[in-house]
């Protein structure tokens, strides 16, 4: 438990650092690249799951598997450090915790809704297919696989979509379409419809977190590190607490109805995204907050 707690702490710090660094790299590129970076994150998750399956089928112990993964990650990390952007001494300053306000607060709420949906699909897709729709275990396992593959595919093409249509449009259209298709699949109560609904959520959410993190990192008046830390903290609250809430609702009303909460969360992202994702609206909002001090 102590090791897992330390791992979670380190992983959270690395997550913030990676996204803050990515925002700076994206600004230097002068074009959207955040979705592509998150696509590699998704691909890494799929590769890790495949590697775990291969090691288990080969009869290797978990200890050998984890030690091999740690050694590989250590080598990759040491190799990657030399390619990171240098630290600017003038950028190092003492900071203190500040409660996010204005657009940063609402970006956190939207991220919380997006990651709540992502966590709920990961925890409940297979259970819904197996217990509620009476699917066989093989088909039930495809629920999360369809979601993950659709998310990875959507992220690999996300930068071109953001460049062509803009982040707010991609955010709203993706989340809104996913909300409608998921709601329709739940009403149909069919295994095939459920698979398509879960895939639609993966595709619709594919670029939500990259767009929200990128927007947070460019928030005026706040450093990328603090902005992304605040938004990601709110997001992971949704990721952690969303699935248990759905479980509690499912006990009383059924899992099909409880999963409707995901559709509502996606609808909230679709409705709230356009006004908050634009940098111009952020500047105006921050100016109004500063004027009210």
C-alpha positions as CSV (number, residue, x, y, z in Angstrom):
1,X,0.0,0.0,0.0
2,X,2.9,2.4,0.8
3,X,4.5,1.6,-2.5
4,X,1.3,2.2,-4.4
5,X,0.7,5.5,-2.6
6,X,4.2,6.7,-3.5
7,X,3.7,5.5,-7.1
8,X,0.4,7.4,-7.3
9,X,2.1,10.6,-5.9
10,X,5.0,10.3,-8.4
11,X,2.6,9.6,-11.3
12,X,0.5,12.6,-10.5
13,X,3.6,14.9,-10.4
14,X,4.9,13.4,-13.7
15,X,1.4,13.8,-15.3
16,X,1.4,17.6,-14.4
17,X,5.0,18.0,-15.5
18,X,4.4,16.2,-18.9
19,X,1.4,18.3,-19.8
20,X,3.0,21.6,-18.7
21,X,6.0,20.8,-20.8
22,X,3.8,19.8,-23.7
23,X,2.0,23.1,-23.5
24,X,5.3,24.9,-23.9
25,X,6.4,22.6,-26.8
26,X,3.0,23.2,-28.5
27,X,3.4,26.9,-28.2
28,X,6.9,26.7,-29.8
29,X,5.5,24.5,-32.6
30,X,2.8,27.0,-33.3
31,X,0.2,24.4,-34.0
32,X,-1.9,21.8,-32.0
33,X,0.0,18.7,-31.0
34,X,-1.5,17.9,-27.6
35,X,-4.0,15.3,-28.9
36,X,-1.2,13.4,-30.6
37,X,0.8,13.3,-27.4
38,X,-2.2,12.0,-25.5
39,X,-2.7,9.5,-28.4
40,X,0.7,8.0,-27.5
41,X,-0.4,7.9,-23.9
42,X,-3.4,5.8,-25.0
43,X,-1.2,3.6,-27.2
44,X,1.1,3.1,-24.2
45,X,-1.8,1.8,-22.1
46,X,-2.8,-0.6,-24.8
47,X,0.8,-1.8,-25.2
48,X,1.1,-2.3,-21.5
49,X,-2.1,-4.3,-21.3
50,X,-0.9,-6.5,-24.2
51,X,2.6,-6.9,-22.6
52,X,0.9,-8.0,-19.4
53,X,-1.2,-10.6,-21.2
54,X,1.9,-12.0,-23.0
55,X,3.9,-12.3,-19.8
56,X,1.0,-14.1,-18.1
57,X,0.6,-16.5,-21.0
58,X,4.4,-17.1,-20.9
59,X,4.2,-18.0,-17.2
60,X,6.4,-15.2,-16.0
61,X,5.8,-14.1,-12.4
62,X,4.5,-10.6,-11.6
63,X,7.8,-9.8,-9.9
64,X,9.8,-10.5,-13.0
65,X,7.3,-8.6,-15.2
66,X,7.4,-5.5,-13.0
67,X,11.2,-5.5,-12.6
68,X,11.6,-5.7,-16.4
69,X,9.1,-2.8,-16.9
70,X,10.9,-0.7,-14.3
71,X,14.3,-1.3,-15.9
72,X,12.8,-0.4,-19.3
73,X,11.2,2.8,-18.0
74,X,14.4,3.9,-16.3
75,X,16.4,3.6,-19.5
76,X,13.7,5.4,-21.5
77,X,13.5,8.2,-18.9
78,X,17.2,8.8,-18.7
79,X,17.3,8.9,-22.5
80,X,14.4,11.3,-22.7
81,X,15.7,13.8,-20.1
82,X,18.4,15.1,-22.5
83,X,15.7,16.2,-25.0
84,X,13.6,18.2,-22.5
85,X,13.5,22.0,-22.8
86,X,16.0,23.7,-20.4
87,X,14.8,25.2,-17.2
88,X,14.8,29.0,-17.3
89,X,16.2,30.2,-13.9
90,X,14.1,33.3,-13.9
91,X,11.0,31.1,-14.2
92,X,11.7,29.4,-10.9
93,X,9.8,31.2,-8.2
94,X,8.2,30.5,-4.9
95,X,4.5,29.9,-5.3
96,X,1.7,29.2,-2.9
97,X,-1.6,27.3,-3.3
98,X,-4.4,29.4,-4.8
99,X,-8.0,28.3,-5.2
100,X,-8.7,28.4,-9.0
101,X,-11.2,31.0,-10.1
102,X,-13.1,32.0,-13.2
103,X,-12.4,30.1,-16.4
104,X,-9.8,27.9,-14.6
105,X,-12.4,26.7,-12.2
106,X,-14.8,25.9,-15.0
107,X,-12.1,24.1,-17.0
108,X,-11.6,22.0,-13.9
109,X,-15.3,21.2,-13.7
110,X,-15.4,20.2,-17.4
111,X,-12.3,18.0,-16.9
112,X,-14.0,16.4,-13.9
113,X,-17.0,15.5,-16.1
114,X,-14.8,14.2,-18.9
115,X,-12.7,12.0,-16.6
116,X,-15.7,10.8,-14.6
117,X,-17.1,9.5,-17.9
118,X,-13.8,7.9,-18.8
119,X,-13.4,6.2,-15.4
120,X,-17.0,5.0,-15.3
121,X,-16.7,3.3,-18.7
122,X,-13.5,1.6,-17.6
123,X,-15.2,0.2,-14.4
124,X,-18.7,-0.5,-15.6
125,X,-18.8,-1.3,-19.3
126,X,-18.0,-5.0,-18.9
127,X,-20.3,-5.4,-15.9
128,X,-23.2,-3.8,-17.9
129,X,-22.7,-6.0,-20.9
130,X,-22.3,-9.2,-18.8
131,X,-24.9,-8.7,-16.0
132,X,-27.5,-6.4,-17.5
133,X,-27.4,-7.5,-21.2
134,X,-26.4,-11.1,-20.5
135,X,-23.5,-11.1,-22.9
136,X,-20.9,-13.8,-22.8
137,X,-17.5,-12.9,-21.1
138,X,-15.7,-12.5,-24.4
139,X,-18.2,-9.9,-25.7
140,X,-18.3,-8.2,-22.4
141,X,-14.5,-7.7,-22.5
142,X,-14.9,-5.9,-25.8
143,X,-16.7,-3.0,-24.1
144,X,-13.7,-1.3,-22.7
145,X,-11.5,-2.4,-25.6
146,X,-13.9,-0.6,-28.0
147,X,-13.8,2.5,-25.9
148,X,-10.0,2.5,-25.6
149,X,-9.3,1.8,-29.3
150,X,-11.8,4.5,-30.4
151,X,-10.2,7.0,-28.0
152,X,-6.7,6.2,-29.3
153,X,-7.9,6.6,-32.9
154,X,-9.6,9.8,-32.2
155,X,-6.5,11.3,-30.5
156,X,-4.3,10.4,-33.5
157,X,-6.5,12.5,-35.7
158,X,-7.4,15.1,-33.1
159,X,-4.7,17.6,-33.9
160,X,-5.8,18.0,-37.5
161,X,-9.4,18.5,-36.3
162,X,-8.4,21.1,-33.8
163,X,-6.3,22.9,-36.3
164,X,-9.1,22.9,-38.9
165,X,-12.2,23.5,-36.7
166,X,-10.8,24.9,-33.4
167,X,-10.7,23.3,-29.9
168,X,-14.2,24.6,-28.8
169,X,-15.9,23.1,-31.9
170,X,-14.2,19.7,-31.5
171,X,-14.9,19.6,-27.8
172,X,-18.6,20.5,-28.2
173,X,-19.3,18.3,-31.2
174,X,-17.4,15.3,-29.8
175,X,-18.9,15.3,-26.4
176,X,-22.4,16.1,-27.7
177,X,-22.4,13.3,-30.2
178,X,-21.1,10.9,-27.7
179,X,-23.8,11.9,-25.2
180,X,-26.6,11.3,-27.7
181,X,-25.2,8.0,-29.0
182,X,-24.6,6.6,-25.5
183,X,-28.1,7.6,-24.4
184,X,-29.6,5.9,-27.5
185,X,-27.6,2.7,-26.9
186,X,-28.8,2.5,-23.3
187,X,-32.4,2.9,-24.4
188,X,-32.0,0.1,-27.0
189,X,-30.5,-2.3,-24.3
190,X,-28.7,-4.3,-27.0
191,X,-25.1,-5.7,-26.7
192,X,-24.1,-4.4,-30.1
193,X,-25.7,-1.0,-29.5
194,X,-23.8,-0.9,-26.1
195,X,-20.5,-1.6,-27.8
196,X,-21.2,1.2,-30.4
197,X,-22.2,3.5,-27.6
198,X,-19.0,2.9,-25.6
199,X,-16.9,3.3,-28.7
200,X,-18.8,6.6,-29.3
201,X,-17.8,7.8,-25.8
202,X,-14.2,6.9,-26.5
203,X,-14.2,8.8,-29.8
204,X,-16.1,11.8,-28.4
205,X,-13.9,12.1,-25.3
206,X,-10.7,11.5,-27.2
207,X,-9.7,15.1,-27.5
208,X,-11.5,16.5,-24.5
209,X,-8.7,16.2,-22.0
210,X,-6.0,17.3,-24.4
211,X,-8.0,20.4,-25.3
212,X,-8.9,21.2,-21.7
213,X,-5.3,20.8,-20.5
214,X,-3.9,22.8,-23.4
215,X,-6.4,25.6,-22.7
216,X,-5.6,25.5,-19.0
217,X,-1.8,25.7,-19.7
218,X,-2.4,28.9,-21.7
219,X,-4.6,30.6,-19.1
220,X,-3.5,34.2,-18.7
221,X,-2.1,35.2,-15.3
222,X,-1.3,31.6,-14.2
223,X,1.8,29.5,-14.8
224,X,1.1,26.3,-16.9
225,X,2.3,24.1,-14.0
226,X,-0.2,25.6,-11.5
227,X,-3.0,25.8,-14.0
228,X,-2.7,22.2,-15.1
229,X,-2.2,21.0,-11.6
230,X,-5.5,22.6,-10.5
231,X,-7.4,21.3,-13.5
232,X,-6.0,17.8,-13.4
233,X,-6.7,17.6,-9.6
234,X,-10.4,18.4,-10.3
235,X,-10.4,15.9,-13.2
236,X,-9.0,13.0,-11.1
237,X,-11.6,13.7,-8.5
238,X,-14.2,12.9,-11.1
239,X,-12.2,9.8,-12.2
240,X,-12.1,8.5,-8.7
241,X,-15.5,9.3,-7.4
242,X,-17.6,8.9,-10.6
243,X,-17.6,5.1,-10.7
244,X,-18.6,4.6,-7.0
245,X,-21.4,7.1,-7.5
246,X,-22.7,5.2,-10.5
247,X,-22.5,2.0,-8.4
248,X,-24.6,3.5,-5.7
249,X,-27.2,4.7,-8.2
250,X,-27.2,1.2,-9.9
251,X,-28.0,-0.5,-6.6
252,X,-31.3,1.4,-6.5
253,X,-32.2,2.1,-10.1
254,X,-30.2,-0.3,-12.2
255,X,-26.9,0.0,-14.0
256,X,-28.5,1.1,-17.3
257,X,-30.1,4.1,-15.7
258,X,-27.0,4.9,-13.7
259,X,-24.9,4.9,-16.8
260,X,-27.2,7.7,-18.0
261,X,-25.1,9.9,-15.7
262,X,-22.3,9.6,-18.1
263,X,-24.5,10.9,-20.9
264,X,-25.3,13.9,-18.7
265,X,-21.7,14.5,-17.9
266,X,-20.9,14.4,-21.6
267,X,-23.7,16.8,-22.3
268,X,-22.3,19.2,-19.7
269,X,-18.9,19.2,-21.5
270,X,-20.6,19.8,-24.8
271,X,-22.6,22.7,-23.4
272,X,-19.9,24.3,-21.3
273,X,-16.9,23.8,-23.6
274,X,-17.4,26.4,-26.4
275,X,-17.6,29.5,-24.2
276,X,-14.7,28.4,-21.8
277,X,-12.3,26.9,-24.3
278,X,-11.5,30.1,-26.2
279,X,-8.5,32.1,-25.1
280,X,-10.3,35.4,-25.8
281,X,-13.1,34.6,-23.4
282,X,-10.5,33.6,-20.7
283,X,-8.8,37.0,-21.1
284,X,-12.0,38.8,-20.7
285,X,-13.1,36.8,-17.7
286,X,-9.7,37.2,-16.0
287,X,-9.8,41.0,-16.7
288,X,-13.2,41.2,-15.1
289,X,-12.0,39.3,-12.0
290,X,-9.0,41.5,-11.7
291,X,-11.2,44.6,-12.0
292,X,-13.4,43.4,-9.2
293,X,-10.5,43.1,-6.7
